[in-house]
Amino acid sequence: HYGSSLTRQFSTSTSGGSGNEGNASAKVEEPESKKRYPTLTAAALADEAMAAKIHEYDLPPPPSDIITDLDPGRRIVTFGDVHGDIQALKGFLVTAGVMDPSSSVEEPVWSGGNTICVQCGDILDRGDDELACFRLLTTLSRQARDAGGELIMLYGNHESLNTVGLFQYAYSGGNAEFERDIGAAIDT
């Protein structure tokens, strides 16, 4: 849960006796932002402008892993393979009736009511606006939850490839976008 402050416990023990003497437990509290973004430096996390930029990608916590209580007639919309094409993504979302057509990709507005929209992966690679697509979808996801709907994002094979360091399908524009928007926070 995003709002909870978790405590990591580290135990140390010394040998001797029955094994119970000399055991010590100490609680070490990490800042919530460091737990959520472990690769970012302390300087990047302390920079309010950078922290705000990072939080643009926050997703709301899912209501559950399984949706079993669908109301009759509730819309479910699915799509995949965005591949960093922000204009095609906007076109789909507007056509599906889940994004207000008068809103922009920088400031999207959810218009789907209680619709469940499932993005089936492959936001990454083969396009120049991968992070813009993520920002658009995460913003709509938070708005959808507040409106009684859901926008669920799944990992596709391209997200999996990137996770394990295989970037053969990444475009130079997508790489430049990442360096401009996120890389500085990691490199600081």
ZAMISE-958813 format. One record per residue (C-alpha): x, y, z; residue in three letters. Coordinates in steps of 0.25 Angstrom, whole numbers, padded with zeros to 4 digits, always signed. Example, Ala and Ser with C-alpha at 12.3 -4.5 7.8 and 13.67 -1.06 7.14 Angstrom:
<sites>
+0049-0018+0031Ala +0055-0004+0029Ser 
</sites>
This chain:
<sites>
+0000+0000+0000His +0006+0013-0004Tyr +0002+0021+0008Gly +0008+0011+0018Ser +0021+0013+0025Ser +0028+0000+0025Leu +0039-0004+0035Thr +0050-0013+0031Arg +0056-0021+0042Gln +0071-0025+0042Phe +0076-0036+0052Ser +0090-0038+0056Thr +0094-0050+0065Ser +0106-0054+0072Thr +0110-0068+0075Ser +0110-0074+0089Gly +0101-0080+0100Gly +0088-0085+0096Ser +0087-0076+0084Gly +0077-0066+0090Asn +0088-0058+0098Glu +0094-0048+0089Gly +0083-0047+0079Asn +0080-0033+0076Ala +0069-0027+0067Ser +0069-0013+0062Ala +0059-0005+0054Lys +0064+0003+0042Val +0054+0012+0036Glu +0056+0016+0022Glu +0049+0028+0016Pro +0037+0023+0008Glu +0042+0030-0005Ser +0055+0022-0004Lys +0047+0009-0003Lys +0039+0012-0015Arg +0050+0017-0023Tyr +0063+0010-0018Pro +0071+0013-0030Thr +0070+0028-0028Leu +0080+0036-0021Thr +0077+0044-0008Ala +0080+0057-0015Ala +0070+0053-0026Ala +0059+0049-0016Leu +0062+0062-0008Ala +0060+0071-0021Asp +0045+0075-0020Glu +0044+0077-0035Ala +0050+0063-0038Met +0042+0056-0028Ala +0029+0063-0034Ala +0034+0058-0048Lys +0036+0044-0043Ile +0022+0043-0036His +0016+0046-0049Glu +0018+0031-0052Tyr +0011+0026-0039Asp -0001+0017-0040Leu -0012+0016-0030Pro -0012+0003-0022Pro -0020-0008-0029Pro -0034-0010-0022Pro -0031-0025-0023Ser -0024-0036-0031Asp -0037-0041-0037Ile -0049-0034-0041Ile -0062-0042-0038Thr -0073-0033-0035Asp -0075-0027-0049Leu -0089-0019-0050Asp -0097-0024-0062Pro -0094-0015-0074Gly -0081-0009-0068Arg -0071-0006-0080Arg -0058-0013-0081Ile -0048-0008-0091Val -0035-0014-0095Thr -0023-0010-0103Phe -0008-0013-0105Gly +0004-0010-0113Asp +0005+0005-0111Val +0020+0005-0114His +0023+0019-0110Gly +0013+0025-0120Asp +0006+0036-0112Ile -0003+0041-0123Gln -0009+0027-0126Ala -0011+0025-0111Leu -0019+0037-0110Lys -0027+0034-0122Gly -0030+0020-0116Phe -0034+0026-0102Leu -0043+0037-0108Val -0049+0027-0118Thr -0052+0017-0106Ala -0058+0028-0098Gly -0049+0028-0086Val -0041+0041-0089Met -0048+0054-0091Asp -0045+0058-0106Pro -0043+0073-0102Ser -0032+0069-0092Ser -0017+0068-0096Ser -0007+0057-0094Val +0000+0066-0084Glu -0013+0068-0076Glu -0022+0057-0079Pro -0036+0056-0073Val -0043+0043-0071Trp -0057+0042-0077Ser -0059+0027-0075Gly -0068+0027-0062Gly -0067+0013-0057Asn -0061+0007-0069Thr -0050-0003-0067Ile -0039-0001-0077Cys -0028-0011-0078Val -0015-0007-0085Gln -0009-0021-0089Cys +0006-0017-0089Gly +0016-0013-0099Asp +0016+0002-0096Ile +0031+0002-0098Leu +0040+0001-0110Asp +0038+0005-0125Arg +0034+0019-0122Gly +0040+0032-0117Asp +0029+0036-0106Asp +0030+0024-0097Glu +0030+0032-0084Leu +0019+0041-0089Ala +0010+0029-0091Cys +0013+0024-0077Phe +0010+0038-0071Arg -0003+0039-0079Leu -0007+0025-0074Leu -0003+0027-0060Thr -0010+0040-0059Thr -0023+0034-0065Leu -0022+0022-0056Ser -0022+0031-0043Arg -0034+0039-0049Gln -0041+0026-0053Ala -0040+0021-0039Arg -0046+0034-0033Asp -0058+0033-0043Ala -0061+0018-0040Gly -0054+0013-0052Gly -0041+0006-0054Glu -0029+0007-0063Leu -0020-0005-0061Ile -0006-0006-0067Met +0000-0020-0070Leu +0014-0023-0074Tyr +0016-0028-0088Gly +0028-0035-0094Asn +0035-0022-0097His +0034-0017-0082Glu +0040-0031-0079Ser +0051-0029-0089Leu +0055-0015-0083Asn +0054-0021-0069Thr +0065-0031-0072Val +0074-0021-0080Gly +0070-0024-0094Leu +0068-0011-0102Phe +0069-0016-0116Gln +0055-0010-0120Tyr +0058+0003-0113Ala +0058+0015-0122Tyr +0068+0027-0120Ser +0056+0036-0117Gly +0051+0028-0106Gly +0065+0027-0100Asn +0067+0042-0101Ala +0053+0044-0094Glu +0058+0035-0083Phe +0071+0042-0081Glu +0064+0056-0081Arg +0053+0052-0072Asp +0058+0041-0062Ile +0073+0039-0065Gly +0078+0051-0058Ala +0071+0046-0045Ala +0078+0033-0045Ile +0092+0039-0050Asp +0092+0049-0039Thr 
</sites>
